[in-house]
Amino acid sequence: MAWGHDGSLPTGHASLTLATDDGRFASVVTNTNQLPTDPSAIDVANAALCEGR
């Protein structure tokens, strides 16, 4: 399980950061105001945190 927050800035950046109870974290940052959809930002962060577990 992970908790996090997504956000976008008027400067043209979007981000998603997730953290787990044991301190692992993953961040996805783009240089657009939109997070990616294929693969989605949540899919990328989930793979970083959960793959191999």
mmCIF file of the N, C-alpha and C atoms, coordinates in Angstrom:
data_MODEL
# 
_entry.id   MODEL 
# 
loop_
_atom_site.group_PDB 
_atom_site.id 
_atom_site.type_symbol 
_atom_site.label_atom_id 
_atom_site.label_alt_id 
_atom_site.label_comp_id 
_atom_site.label_asym_id 
_atom_site.label_entity_id 
_atom_site.label_seq_id 
_atom_site.pdbx_PDB_ins_code 
_atom_site.Cartn_x 
_atom_site.Cartn_y 
_atom_site.Cartn_z 
_atom_site.occupancy 
_atom_site.B_iso_or_equiv 
_atom_site.pdbx_formal_charge 
_atom_site.auth_seq_id 
_atom_site.auth_comp_id 
_atom_site.auth_asym_id 
_atom_site.auth_atom_id 
_atom_site.pdbx_PDB_model_num 
ATOM 1   N N  . MET A 1 1  ? 0.844  -1.157 0.000   1.00 0.00 ? 1  MET A N  1 
ATOM 2   C CA . MET A 1 1  ? 0.000  0.000  0.000   1.00 0.00 ? 1  MET A CA 1 
ATOM 3   C C  . MET A 1 1  ? 0.897  1.229  0.000   1.00 0.00 ? 1  MET A C  1 
ATOM 4   N N  . ALA A 1 2  ? 0.445  2.232  -0.730  1.00 0.00 ? 2  ALA A N  1 
ATOM 5   C CA . ALA A 1 2  ? 1.213  3.469  -0.806  1.00 0.00 ? 2  ALA A CA 1 
ATOM 6   C C  . ALA A 1 2  ? 0.253  4.651  -0.746  1.00 0.00 ? 2  ALA A C  1 
ATOM 7   N N  . TRP A 1 3  ? 0.754  5.748  -0.253  1.00 0.00 ? 3  TRP A N  1 
ATOM 8   C CA . TRP A 1 3  ? -0.004 6.994  -0.169  1.00 0.00 ? 3  TRP A CA 1 
ATOM 9   C C  . TRP A 1 3  ? 0.732  8.040  -0.972  1.00 0.00 ? 3  TRP A C  1 
ATOM 10  N N  . GLY A 1 4  ? 0.018  9.003  -1.495  1.00 0.00 ? 4  GLY A N  1 
ATOM 11  C CA . GLY A 1 4  ? 0.705  10.023 -2.258  1.00 0.00 ? 4  GLY A CA 1 
ATOM 12  C C  . GLY A 1 4  ? -0.182 11.179 -2.639  1.00 0.00 ? 4  GLY A C  1 
ATOM 13  N N  . HIS A 1 5  ? 0.334  11.945 -3.573  1.00 0.00 ? 5  HIS A N  1 
ATOM 14  C CA . HIS A 1 5  ? -0.350 13.154 -4.017  1.00 0.00 ? 5  HIS A CA 1 
ATOM 15  C C  . HIS A 1 5  ? 0.081  13.450 -5.434  1.00 0.00 ? 5  HIS A C  1 
ATOM 16  N N  . ASP A 1 6  ? -0.862 13.904 -6.227  1.00 0.00 ? 6  ASP A N  1 
ATOM 17  C CA . ASP A 1 6  ? -0.498 14.385 -7.555  1.00 0.00 ? 6  ASP A CA 1 
ATOM 18  C C  . ASP A 1 6  ? -0.654 15.899 -7.567  1.00 0.00 ? 6  ASP A C  1 
ATOM 19  N N  . GLY A 1 7  ? -0.051 16.512 -8.531  1.00 0.00 ? 7  GLY A N  1 
ATOM 20  C CA . GLY A 1 7  ? -0.150 17.961 -8.588  1.00 0.00 ? 7  GLY A CA 1 
ATOM 21  C C  . GLY A 1 7  ? 0.374  18.492 -9.902  1.00 0.00 ? 7  GLY A C  1 
ATOM 22  N N  . SER A 1 8  ? -0.068 19.658 -10.235 1.00 0.00 ? 8  SER A N  1 
ATOM 23  C CA . SER A 1 8  ? 0.463  20.336 -11.409 1.00 0.00 ? 8  SER A CA 1 
ATOM 24  C C  . SER A 1 8  ? 0.717  21.788 -11.045 1.00 0.00 ? 8  SER A C  1 
ATOM 25  N N  . LEU A 1 9  ? 1.688  22.347 -11.704 1.00 0.00 ? 9  LEU A N  1 
ATOM 26  C CA . LEU A 1 9  ? 2.067  23.734 -11.449 1.00 0.00 ? 9  LEU A CA 1 
ATOM 27  C C  . LEU A 1 9  ? 1.789  24.574 -12.684 1.00 0.00 ? 9  LEU A C  1 
ATOM 28  N N  . PRO A 1 10 ? 1.466  25.827 -12.506 1.00 0.00 ? 10 PRO A N  1 
ATOM 29  C CA . PRO A 1 10 ? 1.212  26.681 -13.661 1.00 0.00 ? 10 PRO A CA 1 
ATOM 30  C C  . PRO A 1 10 ? 2.458  26.915 -14.512 1.00 0.00 ? 10 PRO A C  1 
ATOM 31  N N  . THR A 1 11 ? 3.610  26.461 -14.028 1.00 0.00 ? 11 THR A N  1 
ATOM 32  C CA . THR A 1 11 ? 4.856  26.624 -14.783 1.00 0.00 ? 11 THR A CA 1 
ATOM 33  C C  . THR A 1 11 ? 5.041  25.535 -15.832 1.00 0.00 ? 11 THR A C  1 
ATOM 34  N N  . GLY A 1 12 ? 4.076  24.601 -15.927 1.00 0.00 ? 12 GLY A N  1 
ATOM 35  C CA . GLY A 1 12 ? 4.161  23.579 -16.961 1.00 0.00 ? 12 GLY A CA 1 
ATOM 36  C C  . GLY A 1 12 ? 4.741  22.263 -16.486 1.00 0.00 ? 12 GLY A C  1 
ATOM 37  N N  . HIS A 1 13 ? 4.559  21.916 -15.242 1.00 0.00 ? 13 HIS A N  1 
ATOM 38  C CA . HIS A 1 13 ? 5.060  20.653 -14.707 1.00 0.00 ? 13 HIS A CA 1 
ATOM 39  C C  . HIS A 1 13 ? 3.925  19.911 -14.010 1.00 0.00 ? 13 HIS A C  1 
ATOM 40  N N  . ALA A 1 14 ? 3.979  18.587 -14.073 1.00 0.00 ? 14 ALA A N  1 
ATOM 41  C CA . ALA A 1 14 ? 3.019  17.750 -13.347 1.00 0.00 ? 14 ALA A CA 1 
ATOM 42  C C  . ALA A 1 14 ? 3.813  16.680 -12.618 1.00 0.00 ? 14 ALA A C  1 
ATOM 43  N N  . SER A 1 15 ? 3.285  16.204 -11.489 1.00 0.00 ? 15 SER A N  1 
ATOM 44  C CA . SER A 1 15 ? 4.020  15.206 -10.723 1.00 0.00 ? 15 SER A CA 1 
ATOM 45  C C  . SER A 1 15 ? 3.069  14.276 -9.982  1.00 0.00 ? 15 SER A C  1 
ATOM 46  N N  . LEU A 1 16 ? 3.592  13.103 -9.635  1.00 0.00 ? 16 LEU A N  1 
ATOM 47  C CA . LEU A 1 16 ? 2.901  12.151 -8.785  1.00 0.00 ? 16 LEU A CA 1 
ATOM 48  C C  . LEU A 1 16 ? 3.968  11.532 -7.902  1.00 0.00 ? 16 LEU A C  1 
ATOM 49  N N  . THR A 1 17 ? 3.764  11.536 -6.608  1.00 0.00 ? 17 THR A N  1 
ATOM 50  C CA . THR A 1 17 ? 4.697  10.915 -5.673  1.00 0.00 ? 17 THR A CA 1 
ATOM 51  C C  . THR A 1 17 ? 3.916  10.008 -4.740  1.00 0.00 ? 17 THR A C  1 
ATOM 52  N N  . LEU A 1 18 ? 4.424  8.789  -4.549  1.00 0.00 ? 18 LEU A N  1 
ATOM 53  C CA . LEU A 1 18 ? 3.830  7.815  -3.637  1.00 0.00 ? 18 LEU A CA 1 
ATOM 54  C C  . LEU A 1 18 ? 4.888  7.348  -2.658  1.00 0.00 ? 18 LEU A C  1 
ATOM 55  N N  . ALA A 1 19 ? 4.486  7.050  -1.433  1.00 0.00 ? 19 ALA A N  1 
ATOM 56  C CA . ALA A 1 19 ? 5.401  6.535  -0.406  1.00 0.00 ? 19 ALA A CA 1 
ATOM 57  C C  . ALA A 1 19 ? 4.725  5.384  0.319   1.00 0.00 ? 19 ALA A C  1 
ATOM 58  N N  . THR A 1 20 ? 5.539  4.425  0.771   1.00 0.00 ? 20 THR A N  1 
ATOM 59  C CA . THR A 1 20 ? 5.038  3.266  1.499   1.00 0.00 ? 20 THR A CA 1 
ATOM 60  C C  . THR A 1 20 ? 5.329  3.415  2.988   1.00 0.00 ? 20 THR A C  1 
ATOM 61  N N  . ASP A 1 21 ? 4.730  2.530  3.780   1.00 0.00 ? 21 ASP A N  1 
ATOM 62  C CA . ASP A 1 21 ? 4.964  2.537  5.224   1.00 0.00 ? 21 ASP A CA 1 
ATOM 63  C C  . ASP A 1 21 ? 6.434  2.349  5.585   1.00 0.00 ? 21 ASP A C  1 
ATOM 64  N N  . ASP A 1 22 ? 7.156  1.564  4.763   1.00 0.00 ? 22 ASP A N  1 
ATOM 65  C CA . ASP A 1 22 ? 8.560  1.287  5.089   1.00 0.00 ? 22 ASP A CA 1 
ATOM 66  C C  . ASP A 1 22 ? 9.531  2.304  4.502   1.00 0.00 ? 22 ASP A C  1 
ATOM 67  N N  . GLY A 1 23 ? 9.013  3.401  3.945   1.00 0.00 ? 23 GLY A N  1 
ATOM 68  C CA . GLY A 1 23 ? 9.876  4.493  3.511   1.00 0.00 ? 23 GLY A CA 1 
ATOM 69  C C  . GLY A 1 23 ? 10.270 4.481  2.046   1.00 0.00 ? 23 GLY A C  1 
ATOM 70  N N  . ARG A 1 24 ? 9.854  3.463  1.287   1.00 0.00 ? 24 ARG A N  1 
ATOM 71  C CA . ARG A 1 24 ? 10.152 3.480  -0.149  1.00 0.00 ? 24 ARG A CA 1 
ATOM 72  C C  . ARG A 1 24 ? 9.261  4.526  -0.804  1.00 0.00 ? 24 ARG A C  1 
ATOM 73  N N  . PHE A 1 25 ? 9.746  5.130  -1.897  1.00 0.00 ? 25 PHE A N  1 
ATOM 74  C CA . PHE A 1 25 ? 8.927  6.118  -2.589  1.00 0.00 ? 25 PHE A CA 1 
ATOM 75  C C  . PHE A 1 25 ? 9.250  6.104  -4.075  1.00 0.00 ? 25 PHE A C  1 
ATOM 76  N N  . ALA A 1 26 ? 8.310  6.589  -4.855  1.00 0.00 ? 26 ALA A N  1 
ATOM 77  C CA . ALA A 1 26 ? 8.495  6.730  -6.297  1.00 0.00 ? 26 ALA A CA 1 
ATOM 78  C C  . ALA A 1 26 ? 7.860  8.044  -6.713  1.00 0.00 ? 26 ALA A C  1 
ATOM 79  N N  . SER A 1 27 ? 8.518  8.734  -7.634  1.00 0.00 ? 27 SER A N  1 
ATOM 80  C CA . SER A 1 27 ? 8.001  9.992  -8.167  1.00 0.00 ? 27 SER A CA 1 
ATOM 81  C C  . SER A 1 27 ? 8.011  9.942  -9.683  1.00 0.00 ? 27 SER A C  1 
ATOM 82  N N  . VAL A 1 28 ? 6.978  10.479 -10.282 1.00 0.00 ? 28 VAL A N  1 
ATOM 83  C CA . VAL A 1 28 ? 6.887  10.641 -11.733 1.00 0.00 ? 28 VAL A CA 1 
ATOM 84  C C  . VAL A 1 28 ? 6.693  12.136 -11.969 1.00 0.00 ? 28 VAL A C  1 
ATOM 85  N N  . VAL A 1 29 ? 7.550  12.718 -12.792 1.00 0.00 ? 29 VAL A N  1 
ATOM 86  C CA . VAL A 1 29 ? 7.479  14.150 -13.077 1.00 0.00 ? 29 VAL A CA 1 
ATOM 87  C C  . VAL A 1 29 ? 7.513  14.337 -14.588 1.00 0.00 ? 29 VAL A C  1 
ATOM 88  N N  . THR A 1 30 ? 6.659  15.205 -15.102 1.00 0.00 ? 30 THR A N  1 
ATOM 89  C CA . THR A 1 30 ? 6.656  15.507 -16.532 1.00 0.00 ? 30 THR A CA 1 
ATOM 90  C C  . THR A 1 30 ? 6.916  16.993 -16.732 1.00 0.00 ? 30 THR A C  1 
ATOM 91  N N  . ASN A 1 31 ? 7.292  17.339 -17.928 1.00 0.00 ? 31 ASN A N  1 
ATOM 92  C CA . ASN A 1 31 ? 7.492  18.761 -18.235 1.00 0.00 ? 31 ASN A CA 1 
ATOM 93  C C  . ASN A 1 31 ? 6.298  19.315 -19.013 1.00 0.00 ? 31 ASN A C  1 
ATOM 94  N N  . THR A 1 32 ? 5.128  18.750 -18.730 1.00 0.00 ? 32 THR A N  1 
ATOM 95  C CA . THR A 1 32 ? 3.865  19.277 -19.242 1.00 0.00 ? 32 THR A CA 1 
ATOM 96  C C  . THR A 1 32 ? 2.905  19.374 -18.065 1.00 0.00 ? 32 THR A C  1 
ATOM 97  N N  . ASN A 1 33 ? 1.777  20.000 -18.247 1.00 0.00 ? 33 ASN A N  1 
ATOM 98  C CA . ASN A 1 33 ? 0.780  20.080 -17.179 1.00 0.00 ? 33 ASN A CA 1 
ATOM 99  C C  . ASN A 1 33 ? -0.092 18.841 -17.108 1.00 0.00 ? 33 ASN A C  1 
ATOM 100 N N  . GLN A 1 34 ? 0.213  17.821 -17.909 1.00 0.00 ? 34 GLN A N  1 
ATOM 101 C CA . GLN A 1 34 ? -0.579 16.604 -17.907 1.00 0.00 ? 34 GLN A CA 1 
ATOM 102 C C  . GLN A 1 34 ? 0.299  15.415 -17.577 1.00 0.00 ? 34 GLN A C  1 
ATOM 103 N N  . LEU A 1 35 ? -0.203 14.541 -16.711 1.00 0.00 ? 35 LEU A N  1 
ATOM 104 C CA . LEU A 1 35 ? 0.506  13.306 -16.418 1.00 0.00 ? 35 LEU A CA 1 
ATOM 105 C C  . LEU A 1 35 ? 0.303  12.338 -17.578 1.00 0.00 ? 35 LEU A C  1 
ATOM 106 N N  . PRO A 1 36 ? 1.249  11.433 -17.828 1.00 0.00 ? 36 PRO A N  1 
ATOM 107 C CA . PRO A 1 36 ? 1.133  10.498 -18.943 1.00 0.00 ? 36 PRO A CA 1 
ATOM 108 C C  . PRO A 1 36 ? -0.048 9.544  -18.757 1.00 0.00 ? 36 PRO A C  1 
ATOM 109 N N  . THR A 1 37 ? -0.561 9.031  -19.874 1.00 0.00 ? 37 THR A N  1 
ATOM 110 C CA . THR A 1 37 ? -1.701 8.117  -19.811 1.00 0.00 ? 37 THR A CA 1 
ATOM 111 C C  . THR A 1 37 ? -1.381 6.705  -20.287 1.00 0.00 ? 37 THR A C  1 
ATOM 112 N N  . ASP A 1 38 ? -0.329 6.491  -21.042 1.00 0.00 ? 38 ASP A N  1 
ATOM 113 C CA . ASP A 1 38 ? -0.004 5.150  -21.532 1.00 0.00 ? 38 ASP A CA 1 
ATOM 114 C C  . ASP A 1 38 ? 1.494  4.947  -21.565 1.00 0.00 ? 38 ASP A C  1 
ATOM 115 N N  . PRO A 1 39 ? 2.098  4.390  -20.543 1.00 0.00 ? 39 PRO A N  1 
ATOM 116 C CA . PRO A 1 39 ? 1.456  3.967  -19.303 1.00 0.00 ? 39 PRO A CA 1 
ATOM 117 C C  . PRO A 1 39 ? 1.130  5.177  -18.429 1.00 0.00 ? 39 PRO A C  1 
ATOM 118 N N  . SER A 1 40 ? 0.181  4.987  -17.536 1.00 0.00 ? 40 SER A N  1 
ATOM 119 C CA . SER A 1 40 ? -0.203 6.097  -16.659 1.00 0.00 ? 40 SER A CA 1 
ATOM 120 C C  . SER A 1 40 ? 0.858  6.322  -15.591 1.00 0.00 ? 40 SER A C  1 
ATOM 121 N N  . ALA A 1 41 ? 0.845  7.485  -15.019 1.00 0.00 ? 41 ALA A N  1 
ATOM 122 C CA . ALA A 1 41 ? 1.804  7.799  -13.952 1.00 0.00 ? 41 ALA A CA 1 
ATOM 123 C C  . ALA A 1 41 ? 1.636  6.838  -12.783 1.00 0.00 ? 41 ALA A C  1 
ATOM 124 N N  . ILE A 1 42 ? 0.397  6.475  -12.456 1.00 0.00 ? 42 ILE A N  1 
ATOM 125 C CA . ILE A 1 42 ? 0.177  5.553  -11.346 1.00 0.00 ? 42 ILE A CA 1 
ATOM 126 C C  . ILE A 1 42 ? 0.717  4.167  -11.681 1.00 0.00 ? 42 ILE A C  1 
ATOM 127 N N  . ASP A 1 43 ? 0.601  3.731  -12.942 1.00 0.00 ? 43 ASP A N  1 
ATOM 128 C CA . ASP A 1 43 ? 1.166  2.434  -13.342 1.00 0.00 ? 43 ASP A CA 1 
ATOM 129 C C  . ASP A 1 43 ? 2.688  2.432  -13.205 1.00 0.00 ? 43 ASP A C  1 
ATOM 130 N N  . VAL A 1 44 ? 3.319  3.529  -13.584 1.00 0.00 ? 44 VAL A N  1 
ATOM 131 C CA . VAL A 1 44 ? 4.782  3.635  -13.479 1.00 0.00 ? 44 VAL A CA 1 
ATOM 132 C C  . VAL A 1 44 ? 5.205  3.606  -12.007 1.00 0.00 ? 44 VAL A C  1 
ATOM 133 N N  . ALA A 1 45 ? 4.526  4.382  -11.162 1.00 0.00 ? 45 ALA A N  1 
ATOM 134 C CA . ALA A 1 45 ? 4.862  4.412  -9.738  1.00 0.00 ? 45 ALA A CA 1 
ATOM 135 C C  . ALA A 1 45 ? 4.589  3.062  -9.084  1.00 0.00 ? 45 ALA A C  1 
ATOM 136 N N  . ASN A 1 46 ? 3.469  2.423  -9.424  1.00 0.00 ? 46 ASN A N  1 
ATOM 137 C CA . ASN A 1 46 ? 3.181  1.085  -8.882  1.00 0.00 ? 46 ASN A CA 1 
ATOM 138 C C  . ASN A 1 46 ? 4.248  0.086  -9.267  1.00 0.00 ? 46 ASN A C  1 
ATOM 139 N N  . ALA A 1 47 ? 4.686  0.112  -10.513 1.00 0.00 ? 47 ALA A N  1 
ATOM 140 C CA . ALA A 1 47 ? 5.729  -0.812 -10.954 1.00 0.00 ? 47 ALA A CA 1 
ATOM 141 C C  . ALA A 1 47 ? 7.025  -0.573 -10.174 1.00 0.00 ? 47 ALA A C  1 
ATOM 142 N N  . ALA A 1 48 ? 7.363  0.681  -9.947  1.00 0.00 ? 48 ALA A N  1 
ATOM 143 C CA . ALA A 1 48 ? 8.587  0.993  -9.201  1.00 0.00 ? 48 ALA A CA 1 
ATOM 144 C C  . ALA A 1 48 ? 8.499  0.519  -7.760  1.00 0.00 ? 48 ALA A C  1 
ATOM 145 N N  . LEU A 1 49 ? 7.319  0.611  -7.159  1.00 0.00 ? 49 LEU A N  1 
ATOM 146 C CA . LEU A 1 49 ? 7.175  0.242  -5.745  1.00 0.00 ? 49 LEU A CA 1 
ATOM 147 C C  . LEU A 1 49 ? 6.847  -1.220 -5.531  1.00 0.00 ? 49 LEU A C  1 
ATOM 148 N N  . CYS A 1 50 ? 6.178  -1.850 -6.471  1.00 0.00 ? 50 CYS A N  1 
ATOM 149 C CA . CYS A 1 50 ? 5.622  -3.178 -6.205  1.00 0.00 ? 50 CYS A CA 1 
ATOM 150 C C  . CYS A 1 50 ? 6.254  -4.307 -7.011  1.00 0.00 ? 50 CYS A C  1 
ATOM 151 N N  . GLU A 1 51 ? 6.963  -3.992 -8.073  1.00 0.00 ? 51 GLU A N  1 
ATOM 152 C CA . GLU A 1 51 ? 7.520  -5.048 -8.898  1.00 0.00 ? 51 GLU A CA 1 
ATOM 153 C C  . GLU A 1 51 ? 8.515  -5.888 -8.114  1.00 0.00 ? 51 GLU A C  1 
ATOM 154 N N  . GLY A 1 52 ? 8.349  -7.190 -8.192  1.00 0.00 ? 52 GLY A N  1 
ATOM 155 C CA . GLY A 1 52 ? 9.254  -8.089 -7.465  1.00 0.00 ? 52 GLY A CA 1 
ATOM 156 C C  . GLY A 1 52 ? 8.889  -8.316 -6.018  1.00 0.00 ? 52 GLY A C  1 
ATOM 157 N N  . ARG A 1 53 ? 7.773  -7.791 -5.576  1.00 0.00 ? 53 ARG A N  1 
ATOM 158 C CA . ARG A 1 53 ? 7.335  -7.976 -4.181  1.00 0.00 ? 53 ARG A CA 1 
ATOM 159 C C  . ARG A 1 53 ? 6.173  -8.906 -4.134  1.00 0.00 ? 53 ARG A C  1 
# 
